Amino acid sequence: MARYSVLDLALVAEGSTATDAYRRSVDLARHAEQWGYTRYWLAEHHNMPGVASSATAVLIGSVAGATSTIRVGSGGIMLPNHSSLVIAEQFGTLEALYGSRIDLGVGRAPGSDRVTAHAIRRGLAGDEDGFPQQVRELLTYLGPAAKGQVVRAFPGEDSNVPVWLLGSSTYSAQLAGTLGLPFAFASHFAPEQLMDAIEIYREVFCPSRWLEAPYVIVGVPAVAADSDREAERLATTVFQRALQLIRGGALYSRPPVDTMNGLWSEMERAMVERRLTVAAIGGPETIRRKLGALLERTRADELIFTSDLYEHADRLRSFELLAGAMK
């Protein structure tokens, strides 16, 4: 049976605040723990009004402190934005505080626009091209100190916090396989290269001290409700956010609408639908069928769901139904 997890961006609902979003995240994490979810990941983004997960490590600590068994981590930290040493120290601190249930997923995208990325990285030598070396440095800092090693992460050293590579293309799939690390594909927003990336990852995978066999997580945008009709209505919140992302607008969660007609053009509709080709939207039976087909096609070890709905109660119900379908 495949595992199932939560990916959260701490999205702010229209008319509410970041404080409200954080409270909802903690509440969802507590429920997810009860419903058998394996991990609760938060994603780094910047300069995106409506997305409140910019201080990712801080939020991970908040969620980990409010839970007791579910794994908590990043999905992911955009490593070129940071020093590998500082990230090792941050996650070594989280591991020291909350034990061996901290995950460190890293990606090479900026998690922002280019101007914002420059503001973040000013003074940093690292960029996407140096990502493989940054990952190797990170692994070194989190492992046992080598003889003569001058710079050491404390805390962090020998914590062996699990490092995951995240990606939406074949680049990170190849790197994850070569390094022998677990791999998570961002098909919840960029599904085009899903099957190619998984195939390459499995083909080039080399067993390592971190992982003996390939391990794949597939991202799934999902809206589960008590009926197909209700799920389709609730999904218009997701459609509106994807539309705003395409248009470069703020990403606050908007209330669902009865129809998207008049809100998007045919070209925009096609673009949104292309981003959501692996989405699971429907009532319990429809969700079970769609997830079963996706697992059969990908042979994924784990699915990680985004289900960012306007009303918190609807979001909780969606994740509850998703857990039921996976069981």
PEKAGI-V406547 format. One record per pair of residues at least 12 apart in sequence whose ideal C-beta (glycine too) atoms are under 7 Angstrom apart, sorted by the first residue. I is the first residue (numbers start at 1). J is the second residue. If there is no record, write none. Layout:
# PEKAGI-V406547
I_J + I_J
This chain:
# PEKAGI-V406547
2_295 + 2_300 + 2_301 + 2_302 + 2_303 + 2_326 + 3_38 + 3_301 + 3_302 + 4_37 + 4_38 + 4_302 + 4_303 + 4_305 + 4_322 + 4_323 + 4_326 + 5_37 + 5_38 + 5_39 + 5_40 + 5_41 + 5_302 + 5_304 + 6_28 + 6_32 + 6_37 + 6_40 + 6_41 + 6_304 + 6_305 + 6_319 + 7_41 + 7_43 + 7_75 + 7_188 + 7_219 + 7_304 + 7_305 + 7_306 + 8_25 + 8_28 + 8_40 + 8_41 + 8_42 + 9_43 + 9_45 + 9_51 + 9_53 + 9_308 + 10_22 + 10_25 + 10_42 + 10_51 + 10_52 + 10_53 + 10_59 + 11_50 + 11_51 + 11_251 + 11_253 + 11_308 + 12_50 + 12_52 + 12_252 + 12_253 + 13_252 + 13_253 + 13_310 + 14_252 + 14_253 + 14_254 + 18_52 + 21_52 + 22_52 + 22_59 + 22_62 + 24_312 + 25_59 + 25_63 + 26_62 + 26_63 + 26_66 + 28_315 + 28_316 + 28_319 + 29_63 + 29_66 + 29_67 + 29_70 + 30_66 + 30_67 + 31_316 + 31_319 + 32_70 + 32_319 + 33_67 + 33_69 + 33_70 + 35_319 + 35_320 + 35_323 + 36_323 + 36_327 + 37_70 + 37_323 + 38_71 + 38_302 + 39_70 + 39_71 + 39_72 + 39_73 + 39_103 + 40_63 + 40_70 + 40_72 + 41_73 + 41_74 + 41_75 + 41_103 + 41_105 + 41_304 + 42_56 + 42_59 + 42_60 + 42_74 + 42_75 + 43_75 + 43_76 + 44_56 + 44_74 + 44_76 + 44_77 + 44_78 + 44_111 + 45_111 + 45_112 + 46_111 + 46_112 + 46_116 + 46_120 + 47_112 + 47_113 + 47_116 + 48_251 + 49_250 + 49_251 + 49_252 + 50_250 + 50_251 + 50_252 + 51_251 + 56_74 + 56_77 + 57_90 + 57_94 + 60_72 + 60_73 + 60_74 + 60_94 + 61_94 + 61_97 + 64_94 + 64_98 + 64_102 + 71_101 + 71_103 + 72_101 + 72_102 + 73_102 + 73_103 + 73_104 + 73_105 + 74_103 + 74_104 + 74_105 + 75_105 + 75_166 + 75_184 + 75_304 + 76_105 + 76_106 + 76_107 + 76_166 + 77_104 + 77_105 + 77_106 + 78_107 + 78_109 + 78_110 + 78_111 + 79_106 + 79_107 + 79_108 + 79_131 + 79_134 + 79_135 + 80_108 + 80_110 + 80_121 + 80_126 + 80_127 + 80_128 + 80_131 + 80_134 + 81_110 + 81_111 + 81_120 + 81_121 + 84_134 + 84_137 + 84_138 + 84_141 + 85_141 + 85_151 + 85_153 + 87_138 + 88_138 + 88_141 + 88_142 + 88_153 + 88_156 + 89_153 + 89_155 + 89_156 + 91_104 + 91_156 + 91_161 + 92_142 + 92_153 + 92_155 + 92_156 + 92_157 + 92_159 + 92_161 + 93_155 + 95_159 + 95_161 + 96_155 + 102_161 + 103_162 + 103_164 + 104_161 + 104_162 + 104_163 + 104_164 + 105_164 + 105_166 + 105_184 + 106_135 + 106_163 + 106_165 + 106_166 + 107_166 + 107_167 + 108_128 + 108_131 + 108_172 + 132_175 + 135_179 + 138_163 + 139_163 + 141_153 + 141_156 + 141_157 + 142_156 + 142_159 + 142_160 + 142_161 + 142_163 + 143_158 + 143_160 + 144_158 + 145_157 + 163_181 + 164_181 + 164_182 + 164_184 + 165_181 + 165_183 + 166_184 + 166_186 + 167_185 + 167_186 + 167_197 + 168_185 + 168_186 + 168_190 + 169_193 + 169_197 + 170_193 + 170_196 + 170_197 + 170_200 + 173_197 + 173_200 + 173_201 + 174_200 + 174_204 + 176_201 + 177_200 + 177_201 + 177_204 + 177_205 + 177_206 + 178_204 + 178_206 + 179_208 + 180_205 + 180_206 + 180_207 + 180_208 + 180_210 + 180_211 + 181_210 + 181_211 + 182_211 + 182_215 + 183_201 + 183_216 + 184_217 + 184_219 + 184_304 + 185_197 + 185_198 + 185_218 + 185_219 + 186_219 + 187_218 + 187_219 + 187_220 + 187_278 + 188_219 + 188_220 + 188_221 + 188_306 + 189_275 + 191_277 + 191_278 + 194_218 + 194_278 + 198_216 + 198_298 + 201_214 + 201_216 + 202_214 + 215_301 + 216_300 + 216_301 + 217_300 + 217_301 + 217_302 + 217_304 + 218_294 + 218_298 + 218_300 + 218_303 + 219_304 + 219_306 + 220_278 + 220_280 + 220_294 + 220_303 + 220_304 + 220_305 + 221_238 + 221_276 + 221_279 + 221_306 + 222_279 + 222_280 + 222_305 + 222_307 + 222_318 + 222_322 + 223_235 + 223_238 + 223_281 + 223_307 + 223_309 + 223_318 + 224_287 + 224_318 + 224_321 + 224_322 + 225_283 + 225_317 + 225_318 + 226_283 + 227_283 + 228_282 + 228_283 + 228_286 + 231_281 + 231_282 + 231_283 + 232_281 + 233_256 + 233_258 + 234_256 + 234_309 + 234_314 + 235_281 + 236_256 + 236_257 + 236_260 + 237_253 + 237_254 + 237_255 + 237_256 + 237_309 + 237_310 + 238_308 + 239_260 + 239_272 + 240_254 + 240_263 + 241_253 + 242_272 + 242_275 + 242_276 + 243_263 + 243_264 + 243_268 + 243_272 + 246_268 + 246_271 + 253_308 + 253_310 + 254_310 + 255_310 + 256_310 + 278_294 + 284_321 + 284_324 + 284_325 + 287_321 + 287_322 + 287_325 + 288_325 + 291_303 + 291_325 + 291_326 + 305_319 + 305_322 + 307_319 + 307_322
